[in-house]
């Protein structure tokens, strides 16, 4: 799939999530699964996973899943419910699944789990989809 390969190339240049060590595990139309190891630099003053780090993991999965059809998509709203704390040294995974897609919008459910399969956060995201970009002229 050309669109998925192009998306992987774009992600390779996305410095912020890559600086956190977020890696793509799976990518398919309307679906993405990504992972990151929660390090000591990613905790809050309570010593548990910082909400911003967990949100970034989920947002990365949302961005990949929603852009997997080839249309540029940007988040309109993202809500997150933190259910359990993330612990240092834990591998966290975010799985984004498309639940509804129209020409202009998409709705996604993202689940963040730890390496034991325990749900850490549940996220819902709505994206705005633009028309596919025309290829650049030579």
N, C-alpha and C positions, 0 to 999 in steps of 0.2 A: 504494500500500500504506500503509494507515493506521499500522500498527505501525512501519514504517521512518521515516515522517515524525515520529512521536512520539519515536522514538529520536534522530533528528537534533536535535529540540528539546531533549531531555535533554542531549545532548552539548554543545549551545551554552552550557549552564550549568555545564559541567564545567571548572572553572578551571585545574586543574593541567596536563592535557595541552594545553589551549589556550594556557597561558602559555609552553609550549615551542614553540608554533607548529605543533602537529600538526593537520593538516587531513584531512578525509574526502575521499577520491578516488572510492571506490565503496562501495556498501552494498547488500546483497541478503540474502535469508534464508540464514543460515549462512555468510555471506561478508562480509569487509570489507577494504578496502585504504586505508591511511592513509600520509601522508608528512610529513616534517619536514626542514628544513635544519639540518645539524649546525653550530652556531655555536661561537665561541671560548669561550663560557660553558658549553659542554657537553663539555669535554675534561677528562681526568684529568691527573695530574702527568707522564705520559709524552707529553702533547701529542696523544693520540688520543681518539676518542670515548669518553666515560665510559660504563661498562657500565650505570649507572642510567638514563641518557638513552635508550640503545638498548633497554633492558628496558621503559621506559615507552612507547616507540613500539609495541613488540610487544604489551604488555599492553593498550594502547588498542585495537589491532586485535582482540585476543581479546575484550575487553569488548563491542565493537560487534557482532562476529559472533555471539557467544553470546547477546546480548540481542535479536537481530534477529527472533526469533519471537514477541516480545511477552511472554514469560515472563521475570520478573526472574532473572538468572543472576549468580552470584558465583564467583570463582576458588577452587578447592580447592587445586590445585597448579599451579605453572608452573615449567618447567625451561628453561634457556637454554644454548645452546652458542655461544660466540663463536668464529667461524671466521677472520675478518679484521678488521683495525682500521677504524673509521670515521674519515674525515679531515675536518678543518674545511672548511666550504664545500660539502660533499657533500650532495646530496639523498638521504635515506634513505627507503625505502618498506617498509612491513610489510604483508604479505598473509596474512590469516587464513582458513583453509578448515576447515569442519566435516568431521570424518571419521567421527564416530559420535554419534548423538543418541538419548537415551531420555527417558522422562517426567521423570526427576530429574537426569540428568547429560548432559554433552556433552563430547566430546574434539575438540580443535582442533590443527592444525599451522599454525604461523606462520613465514613466511620473511621475513627482513629483508635487503634488497638495496640496493646503492648505485645511483647514476644510470647506471653502466655495466652494470648487471645482475649484478654480482658479489655472491655471497651473503656477508653480513656475520655473520649469526646464524641459527640454527634453533631454534625454540621449540616446546614442546608444552605445552598447557594443558588441564586438566580443570576443568569448572565444575559447580556445583550449581544446578539449576533449580527455582524455586518455582512454585506455581500463579500464573496471571495474576491481577493485582490487580483487585479489583472497582472499577468506576468510583465516584468520590465522589458522595455524595448532594448534590443542590442545596441 
